[in-house]
Amino acid sequence: MSETDPRRWKALVFIALAQLMVVLDATIVNIALPSAQQDLGISDGNRQWVITAYALAFGGLLLFGGRIADLWGRKRTFVTGLVGFAAASALGGAATGEGMMLGARALQGVFGALLAPAALSLLAVMFTDAKERAKAFGIYGAIAGGGGAVGLILGGFLTEYLNWRWTFFVNIPFAVVAALGAYFVIREPAGGRNRSPLDIPGVVLSTLGLVALVYGFTRAESDGWSDSVTIGMFVASAVLLAAFVLTEAKVKSPLLPLRVLTERNRGGVYLSLGLAVIAMFGLFLFLTYYLQIVENYSPVKTGFAFLPMIAGMIVGSTQIGARLMTRVPPRLLMGPGFLLAAVGMLLLTQLEVGSSYTGLIMPAQLMLGLGMGTAFMPAMSLATHGVEARDAGVASAMVNTSQQVGGAIGTALLNTIAASATSAYLVDHAAGAANPKLVQAQAMVEGYTSAIWWAVGILVVSAVIAATFIDTGHQGGPAASGDSVEGAEDEVKIPVLAH
């Protein structure tokens, strides 16, 4: 085992800053989108591409980014990703038309796909002591979970008091500070590279398969599930991803070694986390719409309304998850964590026009935040459970991939359910209504609550998967004798969790 890096805590500051920037970017642009659309003359039909261009590039290239981190070295990939992300953000902020904006968003996605897996795998190889690892992943988990809500606050401030371009320019100081800090502070342990030749067929098949999947769900949201292009995308994705799995089983140096997926603890994390993110994305979306459209909150007030969830996530991650991770098995944190979040979500099914913020929305958010923070924390750590150091990048990329695909599915699936319920309500109640505006608001709330019921069910399934798939012991103490890490020839290994 390599000696502990004395600068690891300083390194965590810059890794966390980079992660915050990537997570912020996922929501900050949503609030700025109406203003940007008007300024740049983007049509309603193409508006969604400002979000989709980023999602497709980021989701499609994550596995490739993780493998590049293992091949080039995580520090180099991390710094390259930061510099590229800053340049793409500058391009987006200076955009003069639709094409320039969409190109900048796609470029942000490309560099984000380099940056995100490199950040998580750097943590995995730098923090080898169980208690320190728990603290580091607690901080990282809080940022990964709560950063999106911070993005809503920051996006509201920048859009309301400056203008939408600052939602892009704000990334540049984040990226510059994180890149300089990483360059001077991070010292990657020796022996963790995977210098095998790049699996080009795997790169092509996985990228096209994931892009088709994400685009299929995005298309379903705008054009419906029975649309021929939507169906074609899902069929193409299934074929490409099946071909990818067959290829990975046969090639000598696979892009995604199947051993990364087939270990039951990691598989359980990827699956339960992906499902939980479906529910979370739905919540951000519907609560933002509810507060702004139904309750007439300003963008800034909407952002601040999400503060209880951020507080809950920080407490759940750093005080509950990190403190208990070295004492109890992860399934006893993840299962109850997702269930607590489901109870919070269940409260929100009671939403009505004029519901009390302090009586209903705030306690629901606190429960959601506490539950998600408690569950996210061990999940982030378990994602690199027992992997060889040379696979840490691609194992980390799988967490990001499950979150990204979960987000695309959540937005499309829950939006479709909400839209159907809203239409059905209007058909039943619109005729002869004394107050059409009130009926319209009630119909929207009916749509949101119908979709939130589905989110409750999805979180319960997440809890069941976490409790049944994940069977490793707590993450403190020595590993069991049979738990040697694959690839003992590597100097650096990720510590295996005790069974």
Secondary structure, 3 states (H helix, E strand, C coil): CCCCCCCHHHHHHHHHHHHHHHHHHHHHHHHHHHHHHHHHCCCHHHHCHHHHHHHHHHHHHHHHHHHHHHHHCHHHHHHHHHHHHHHHHHHHHCCCCHHHHHHHHHHHHHHHHHHHHHHHHHHHHHCCCHHHHHHHHHHHHHHHHHHHHHHHHHHHHHHHHCCCCHHHHCHHHHHHHHHHHHHHHCCCCCCCCCCCCCCHHHHHHHHHHHHHHHHHHHHHHHHCCCCHHHHHHHHHHHHHHHHHHHHHHHCCCCCCCHHHHHCHHHHHHHHHHHHHHHHHHHHHHHHHHHHHHHCCCCHHHHHHHCHHHHHHHHHHHHHHHHHHCCCCCCHHHHHHHHHHHHHHHHHHCCCCCCCCHHHHHHHHHHHHHHHHHHHHHHHHHHCCCCCEHHHHHHHHHHHHHHHHHHHHHHHHHHHHHHHHHHHHHHHHHCCCCCCHHHHHHHHHHHHHHHHHHHHHHHHHHHHHHHHHHCCCCCCCCCCCCCCCCCCCCCCCECCCCCC
